[in-house]
């Protein structure tokens, strides 16, 4: 049940982390808002798993390290989606 809850929270976090990830990426990403949210959700999920396995997920107070890991993962996922989208539109 924990993993289902983490998936739901990650998709909700994608609403926040997706646009934040696009802000830290250089250049323009030619992807829609839906892809931004989905990429942010996937990045948040992967970042949450990484934070869990590194032992930084459950700390007293805000989990700033976890959030940073999630934003970095979201930026990587969005960069991949954007690169694939650019390749598909130029072909």
C-alpha positions in Angstrom: 0.0 0.0 0.0 3.0 2.3 0.7 4.0 2.2 -3.0 0.5 3.1 -4.2 0.4 6.1 -1.9 3.9 7.1 -3.0 2.7 7.0 -6.7 -0.3 9.1 -6.0 1.8 11.7 -4.0 4.4 11.7 -6.8 1.9 12.6 -9.4 0.5 15.4 -7.3 4.1 16.5 -6.6 4.6 16.6 -10.4 2.4 19.6 -10.5 5.0 21.5 -8.5 8.3 19.7 -9.4 7.6 19.6 -13.1 7.5 23.4 -13.6 10.4 23.9 -11.1 12.5 21.4 -13.1 11.7 23.3 -16.3 13.0 26.5 -14.6 16.3 25.0 -13.8 16.8 23.5 -17.3 18.6 25.8 -19.8 16.8 26.7 -23.0 13.3 26.1 -24.1 11.5 22.8 -23.7 8.9 22.2 -26.4 6.6 20.0 -24.3 3.1 20.5 -23.1 1.9 21.1 -19.6 0.7 17.5 -19.4 4.1 16.2 -20.2 5.7 18.6 -17.8 3.4 17.3 -14.9 3.9 13.7 -15.9 7.7 14.1 -16.2 7.7 15.9 -12.8 5.7 13.1 -11.3 8.0 10.4 -12.7 11.0 12.4 -11.5 9.4 12.9 -8.0 8.8 9.1 -7.8 12.3 8.2 -8.8 13.8 10.9 -6.6 11.6 9.6 -3.7 13.0 6.1 -4.2 16.5 7.4 -4.3 16.0 9.4 -1.1 14.4 6.4 0.5 17.4 4.1 -0.3 19.9 6.8 0.8 18.1 7.1 4.1 17.2 10.8 3.8 13.5 10.4 3.2 12.2 10.6 6.8 13.9 13.4 8.7 12.5 15.7 11.3 11.0 18.8 9.7 10.9 19.4 5.9 12.8 16.9 3.8 14.9 19.4 1.8 17.4 16.9 0.6 14.6 14.6 -0.7 12.9 17.6 -2.5 16.2 18.6 -4.1 16.8 15.0 -5.3 13.2 14.9 -6.7 13.7 18.2 -8.6 17.0 17.0 -10.1 15.3 13.7 -11.2 12.4 15.6 -12.6 14.7 17.9 -14.6 16.5 14.8 -16.0 13.2 13.2 -17.0 11.9 16.4 -18.5 15.1 16.9 -20.5 14.8 13.4 -21.8 11.1 14.0 -22.8 12.0 17.3 -24.4 14.9 15.8 -26.4 12.7 12.9 -27.6 10.0 15.4 -28.6 12.5 17.6 -30.4 13.8 14.6 -32.3 10.3 13.5 -33.2 9.4 16.9 -34.6 12.5 17.3 -36.7 12.3 13.9 -38.3 
